Amino acid sequence: MALPVMTVEQRAKALAKAAEARTARRALLAEVASGAVSVAEVVERSG
């Protein structure tokens, strides 16, 4: 399957969205690691 052809603006927007998702995921993992949030709470948030 070929990758879709994106404009420069679309690519920049996709990269920014991916960076935002990584930042949010990193913050959540840090909360779990510190014990501030339990794995059960993470599961509840996603559902």
N, C-alpha and C positions, 0 to 999 in steps of 0.2 A: 504494500500500500504506500503510495507516494504521499509526502507531506503536502499540505495545502500551501499555495503560494500566498504570502501575506505582504501587505504594503509595509513600509518602514513604520508608519504610525501604528498599524495593527500589531506588529512585532514588539514595538516598544510597550504598548499597552499590555500585551501578553506577558512580557518579561516583568513588568511592574506588578502585575497580578500574582505571578508566581513568587516573586520576592516577598510580597505581602503574606502569602500563604505560608511560606517558610518561616517568616518572622513569628506569625501567630502560632505555628506548630512548635517552634523552639520555645516560646514563652510558656505554652501549655506543658511541654515536657519538663521545663524547669520547675513549674508549680508541682507537678507530680513528684519529681525528684526531691523537692524540699519538704514534701508532706503536706503542703498547703491544700492540695486537691487529691482526692483518692481516684483510683482507676474507675471505681463505680460511678463517681460523679462525672467523670469524663464520658463514660458510656451514656449516662442519663442526658448529658448535654447534646450528644449526637443524635439522640432518638427523639 
